[in-house]
Amino acid sequence: METIVNNTFSSIITPEQLLAHWQGHRSLTRRVIEAFPEDNFFNYSIGGMRTFAEMVMELLGIAAPGTKEIATGKTAQLIENIEHGNKKAKILELWDKSTEDINTYWAQIKPEQFQDSIKSFGQFEGTVWSSIFYFIDNEIHHRGQAYVYLRALNIEPPFFYER
């Protein structure tokens, strides 16, 4: 993320800016969750894809635990089945807690760690920055699937650029 120019460091983006960018995406994903009718959130799918609730469970299993793993250096367990009682309000509560956890652990990550090698969840090799980008990209990918679901249900999704 940083390059040395005349013995000083220059960044393309700061860790704080990257977190703000990610949290903008998380805010939009939260609004997409809210846009779903309760029953469709847990039961609707197209073409054999998972329901959006199942996709959100994956996102919850990755984002905050992965950020905690980076901050603490302790391998996280990938858990994609989180008890929610088929209640969208519970999912939103878990989403908000995950957002808080990301903020908490992000503050513990030092800028020089972004280039470190990591094996996320003991399985996925990369660097800290590539792992974080995966967390973000994966969320965007699944949110795109949710947009298709919402449109198929004749529901206007939130504007993707309003983050």
C-alpha positions as a printed NumPy array, in Angstrom:
array([[  0.   ,   0.   ,   0.   ],
       [  2.925,   2.319,   0.612],
       [  5.857,   3.203,  -1.556],
       [  9.102,   4.832,  -0.526],
       [  9.704,   8.145,  -2.27 ],
       [ 12.851,  10.04 ,  -1.246],
       [ 12.942,   8.097,   2.052],
       [  9.368,   9.095,   2.951],
       [  6.23 ,   7.003,   2.756],
       [  3.392,   7.825,   0.425],
       [  0.078,   5.954,   0.391],
       [ -2.465,   5.556,  -2.333],
       [ -5.131,   5.008,   0.306],
       [ -4.892,   5.057,   4.077],
       [ -6.179,   2.242,   6.275],
       [ -8.842,   4.652,   7.546],
       [ -9.996,   5.397,   4.001],
       [-10.127,   1.691,   3.163],
       [-12.216,   1.003,   6.261],
       [-14.595,   3.847,   5.354],
       [-14.918,   2.408,   1.843],
       [-15.679,  -1.054,   3.237],
       [-18.147,   0.286,   5.78 ],
       [-19.896,   2.144,   2.952],
       [-20.403,  -1.2  ,   1.237],
       [-21.583,  -2.773,   4.493],
       [-24.109,   0.018,   4.966],
       [-25.47 ,  -0.591,   1.473],
       [-25.639,  -4.354,   2.05 ],
       [-27.584,  -3.683,   5.248],
       [-30.127,  -1.664,   3.251],
       [-30.403,  -4.535,   0.752],
       [-31.163,  -6.925,   3.635],
       [-33.821,  -4.497,   4.869],
       [-35.405,  -4.33 ,   1.379],
       [-36.27 ,  -8.042,   1.383],
       [-39.649,  -9.192,   2.645],
       [-38.988, -11.503,   5.596],
       [-40.175, -14.723,   3.929],
       [-38.307, -14.041,   0.669],
       [-35.093, -13.26 ,   2.517],
       [-35.026, -16.773,   3.949],
       [-36.738, -18.731,   1.16 ],
       [-36.329, -17.106,  -2.259],
       [-33.714, -18.194,  -4.761],
       [-33.242, -18.359,  -8.505],
       [-31.549, -21.052, -10.547],
       [-30.428, -23.127,  -7.604],
       [-28.508, -20.292,  -5.934],
       [-28.594, -19.961,  -2.175],
       [-31.072, -17.67 ,  -0.465],
       [-29.785, -14.221,   0.397],
       [-30.02 , -15.161,   4.089],
       [-27.565, -18.013,   3.45 ],
       [-25.247, -15.648,   1.593],
       [-25.397, -13.163,   4.455],
       [-24.46 , -15.943,   6.882],
       [-21.314, -16.454,   4.801],
       [-20.562, -12.724,   4.927],
       [-21.048, -12.688,   8.697],
       [-18.78 , -15.718,   9.017],
       [-15.982, -14.006,   7.107],
       [-15.852, -10.232,   7.715],
       [-15.515,  -9.682,  11.46 ],
       [-13.842, -13.033,  12.263],
       [-11.354, -12.445,   9.427],
       [-10.592,  -8.937,  10.641],
       [-10.141, -10.245,  14.184],
       [ -7.792, -12.93 ,  12.871],
       [ -5.664, -10.288,  11.133],
       [ -5.582,  -8.08 ,  14.24 ],
       [ -4.816, -10.809,  16.769],
       [ -2.833, -13.296,  14.691],
       [ -5.033, -16.114,  16.022],
       [ -6.538, -18.379,  13.363],
       [-10.3  , -17.959,  13.179],
       [-12.734, -20.753,  12.525],
       [-14.941, -20.224,   9.453],
       [-18.501, -20.548,  10.734],
       [-21.231, -19.849,   8.197],
       [-24.215, -21.185,  10.142],
       [-25.205, -18.69 ,  12.788],
       [-28.442, -19.046,  14.748],
       [-30.957, -16.419,  13.636],
       [-34.357, -18.066,  14.156],
       [-35.427, -17.072,  10.615],
       [-35.84 , -13.497,  11.843],
       [-34.504, -10.716,   9.664],
       [-34.279,  -8.486,  12.76 ],
       [-31.799, -10.975,  14.252],
       [-29.737, -10.934,  11.048],
       [-29.638,  -7.129,  11.151],
       [-28.596,  -7.265,  14.815],
       [-25.786,  -9.675,  13.908],
       [-24.816,  -7.437,  10.965],
       [-24.562,  -4.387,  13.237],
       [-22.499,  -6.312,  15.8  ],
       [-20.209,  -7.507,  13.011],
       [-19.768,  -3.909,  11.848],
       [-18.78 ,  -2.848,  15.377],
       [-16.356,  -5.766,  15.64 ],
       [-14.731,  -4.822,  12.332],
       [-14.201,  -1.276,  13.606],
       [-12.764,  -2.544,  16.889],
       [-10.293,  -4.974,  15.344],
       [ -9.418,  -2.697,  12.421],
       [ -8.046,  -0.173,  14.909],
       [ -5.583,  -2.856,  16.07 ],
       [ -4.126,  -3.538,  12.615],
       [ -0.874,  -1.696,  11.987],
       [ -0.338,  -0.237,   8.495],
       [  2.849,  -2.272,   8.03 ],
       [  0.845,  -5.505,   8.487],
       [ -1.001,  -5.031,   5.182],
       [  1.894,  -6.605,   3.25 ],
       [  2.233,  -9.584,   5.61 ],
       [  1.432, -13.079,   4.387],
       [ -1.596, -14.7  ,   5.99 ],
       [ -3.517, -17.921,   5.735],
       [ -7.07 , -16.728,   6.42 ],
       [ -9.115, -19.187,   8.426],
       [ -6.136, -21.526,   8.211],
       [ -7.041, -22.212,   4.564],
       [ -6.677, -19.27 ,   2.19 ],
       [ -3.176, -18.002,   1.462],
       [ -2.57 , -14.384,   0.567],
       [ -1.591, -11.12 ,   2.143],
       [ -3.48 ,  -9.094,   4.7  ],
       [ -4.52 ,  -6.589,   2.041],
       [ -5.61 ,  -9.294,  -0.435],
       [ -7.651, -10.992,   2.28 ],
       [ -9.401,  -7.746,   3.16 ],
       [-10.082,  -7.095,  -0.525],
       [-11.558, -10.597,  -0.762],
       [-13.867,  -9.845,   2.195],
       [-15.081,  -6.706,   0.394],
       [-15.294,  -8.262,  -3.089],
       [-17.21 , -11.277,  -1.791],
       [-19.772,  -8.992,  -0.177],
       [-20.208,  -7.014,  -3.402],
       [-20.625, -10.268,  -5.361],
       [-23.368, -11.577,  -3.074],
       [-25.077,  -8.202,  -2.916],
       [-25.233,  -8.292,  -6.724],
       [-27.024, -11.623,  -6.511],
       [-29.449, -10.067,  -4.018],
       [-30.142,  -7.24 ,  -6.49 ],
       [-31.225,  -9.846,  -9.053],
       [-33.514, -11.45 ,  -6.457],
       [-35.055,  -8.121,  -5.498],
       [-35.68 ,  -7.152,  -9.127],
       [-37.233, -10.583,  -9.808],
       [-39.526,  -9.901,  -6.845],
       [-40.45 ,  -6.499,  -8.372],
       [-38.689,  -4.664,  -5.545],
       [-36.476,  -1.691,  -6.382],
       [-33.112,  -2.247,  -4.67 ],
       [-31.184,   0.622,  -3.096],
       [-29.027,   2.593,  -5.522],
       [-25.642,   0.86 ,  -5.535],
       [-23.76 ,   4.151,  -5.539],
       [-25.362,   5.429,  -2.337],
       [-22.808,   4.304,   0.164]])
